[in-house]
Every structure is written in structure tokens, then in C-alpha cells.
């Protein structure tokens, strides 16, 4: 017990020192209020490294975090969280494209562990069912609340809404090592309704952090002359970390607070405009989503992007690669990046008269994957896919940038990341701002029915119905009058006959 107290005290001192360093490194204009800055490792790493994080051995020096976050591409970034009393440690996927905090709460073949509600003395069942569908997969479960904390941050605990997943389809990933999902978007898209307060909202509401968080997703990183197929990154809760980016942070205004919805004003390949109506890029929305792997674009846009990339790549690439059916592989360390063109995505700035450019390198739209043969070659999959539900700026794009979700100012910021790249001849970056006539013209607006026309049609129909009813009343009235007259005439004839007979 004495050893535990000593360890706890050491951990507290280390965390407080590290927090003060982070606070001093954050730009005052972006550290809002009196909230703390929590630097949280996003882990797909070995069990030994995860234990180091829990024991407080990782985090005193930013450089110590650069090489200890590992995993496989395409399976999401997760953070370790503690749920219940006593705490149960789970790895939780960070997802800016949803709002529910949900964890596996029953055995599943793809889960290393799950949240056992019966073992927590502070769990409260809300007696409410919940179902959540995603771009890929879905899950069902029940809502409750419990004490939740981030072991890799300061000693902060909040009572948060937790969805306990009891059944799912194509949701958990075999070998991903995460057991739940942390939705970081707004309550409007929370399930089953917006009354379910998201975890981050609870932290802000209780005054633990400012209403801002940021992410550096580093994707695949080189080690020596070979492509190391691993990923890692850092999430900063409550502010930004100046060590994670270089150059300016350029901000795009949120169009609506549900997803992190932004507006694309232009797309290009190798400096050439796709030449499409900018509304096509945002049909029916554009969101920034760390929980989606690829860059997903509407079908018309995908067709054009695929054509232009193929035309501007000066080596022969099979058509099946651009459709996502086949991989492209090269000898380890010899990927010809210089033969692939960069892409550009322009986003609306903080005013309607400006936009800025995200420079997308080939290392982002070509995602490193395993060849399944013990990594004898560097293999890649095309990381741009078509979408039926708008554009999704997924993890492969975010991996080139430091992304700031400034909820207080209703903006999303992008800066050049300090993560390493596999080829220095081409890299991601931001440029601008550039003048634009009116960026709001590019936003997709759901067509609204003209209520004036509908009212006119309704009045005309009502008038026609009224005339028909009036005509029917007149006809019935005339028929009734004729019937009455006929009856009166018959009666008069009988009386005359009676009188005639009486006269005899």
C-alpha cells in the first residue's frame, strides 16, 4: 500500500509538471478560459508501452511520445480510458464523426476485454435502449452513466453517459485492440436523441477543460530506409500544442454544429482545377471525421478525381488500383512518390470572401497496407473512395495536418504537422488565404418546398371543392323542391276528386 501511495504521488507530480509545460506552450488566443490542457496519447501500441503510459513514465518529454505510438493503418486511433469503480481500463477509438461514448459490454470474438457493468459500484442503468449506425457497421445496446477518467491525463473524473454495446455488426475490428468508441461531435447527432450529453461536453460543462481539442494523427512513419507500417499520434484536450505543428493554423468556419461540417470551395489535382460546380463537392455535406479511414467524395467527384490522377501519374498504374480492387507494391524503400501528383482541397475560411488550401501528398491518398506475405514489399491501397452521403475528410487526410477543433469559436483549424513523412520531395501543407467571391455559394442546401405555391394550390383546391359542394347543394335543393311540388299536386288532385264525388 505504501509503494502504491509513493507511485501515485510520483504520477501526480509528473502529470502536474507536464500539464504546466503544455499550458505554457499553447497560444493564449487558443487556450480558452481556465481549462486545463491535457496531452493524451492515442495508442495502437504494445502492452509494455501502454503500461508505461499508465505508470506515468511517458509524457514528461514530448519527444518520448513520438516513437511509442504504434499500430496498423486503417483501424483507427484509440485512447485509453478508465470506466467505473474500481476502474476498468479500455482502449477507446476517437471519432469526430459521431457523438456517443460506447463500449463493448459483452464478450465478442474481436474484443480483448469489455466493460463489465456488474463489477462497477457506481454504474447507473438509464433503462433506455440505443442503436447507432455508422458509415460502416452498427451496434445496439443500453444507456447508463458511470465515472470516467483519462489515465494518461491529470486526475479528472466525470460522470458520463455510456452506451453498453451488447450486439453489433461489422463494428469491432479483429486485431485493432480497441473496445469502444468516443464520439467527439455535437449532441445533435447523439443517439437515441440529443438529450444524451457527449463525454467531451460533460468535461467542458463541469469546468475541467476549455471547449477545444486538437489532434495530430501521424499515420505511417519511416524508420530508416523502410516503410514502417504503423501509426500513432496525440490528442490534446483543452487547447493546442505548439510542438505538434509548424507555420500558421488556418481556420474554417463550421457551417453547422452537428458533425464538424465545413465547406469545400475547390478541388484540384497537380494544380489543375477539377472544373466542377463547387456544390458537387459538398453534396450533401462535408465533414471532418477521424473515425473514417479514407477520403470519401461524392460519386461524380470520385470519377473526376480518379480520371485526373490516372492522367497525371507518369508511370503505368492498373485501372484496378484506382477503383480500390488491387494493391500497388514496390521493393521496400523504393516507392516512386515523385511520379504521383499532389492534390489540393480548398476550404472556406472564417469569412465568406476567403478560402485556404490543404495540400494533399501522395503519401496520404495511397495508404500503406500489409502485403500478407510477411512484408516483403511496400504495398499501398488507393485511399479515396466514392460516397453516397457527402464528402468525408477522413484520417488519411488528417494525418498530414495538426487539426484543431475549436468549438468555442465554431471553427476547425489545419496546420502543417510535425510528423515525419516517407518522402521529403512531396509533403502536405496549408497555403493561403486566397480571395473568393462568396464561399457560401458552394454549400449544399437541401431543397425546400415553396410553401407559397403550396398554399396557392391548397386555396384553389379548396375553392374547387367549395364550388362542387355548392353545386351539389343546389342540385339537391332543386330535386327536393320538385319532389315537394309533385307531392302537393297529387294531394290537390285527390281533394278535387273527393269534392267531385261528394257533389253527387
Secondary structure, 3 states (H helix, E strand, C coil): CHHHHHHHHHHHHHHHHHHHHHHHHCCCCCCCCCCECEEEEECCCCHHHHHHHHCCCCCCCHHHHCCCCCCCCCCCCEEEEEECCCCEEEEEEEECCCCCEEEECCCCCCCCCCCCHHHCCCCEEEEEEEEEECCCCEEEEEEEEEEEECCCCCCCEEEEEEEEEEEEECCCCCCCCCCEEEECCCHHHCCCCCCCCCHHHHHHHCCCECCEEEEEECCCEEECCEEECCCCEEEEECCCCHHHEEEEEEEEECCEECCEECCEEEEEECCEECCCCHHHHHCCCEEECCCCCCEEEEHHHHHHHHHHHHHHCCCCCCHHHHCCCCCEEEECCCCCHHHCCCEEEEEECCCCCEEEEEEECHHHHEEEECCCCCCCEEEEEECEEEECCCEEECHHHHCCEEEEEECCCCEEEEEEECCCCCCCCCCCEEEEEEECCCHHHHCCCCCCCCHHHHHHHHHHHHHHHHHHHHHHHHHHHHHHHHHHHHHHHHHHHHHHHHHHHHCC
